[in-house]
């Protein structure tokens, strides 16, 4: 997990082989979680996956936007009309 590559946006990213990722998956996840940096998984010299940490969001920004824009009173009626105008689509996989 020591190799470093430069991503397309010129940020250095640690690389590891798919074999190493497979054999040490728990360690890889712990490294990403603790270090907060992504890892690039490479197979036969070609990048095949990127393992990145998930950043928790509180939803505060979304709540602020929703509070700053008043609800559209006509929206619910328009949505109901649209749904009523739709015809069911046959699913060939279920017939």
Buried (B, 14 or more C-beta within 10 A) or exposed (E): BEEEEEEEEEEEBBBBBBEBBEEBEEEBBEBBEEEEBBBBBBEEEEEEEEBEBEEEEEEEEEEEEEEEEEEEEEEEEEEEEEEEEEEEEEEEEEE
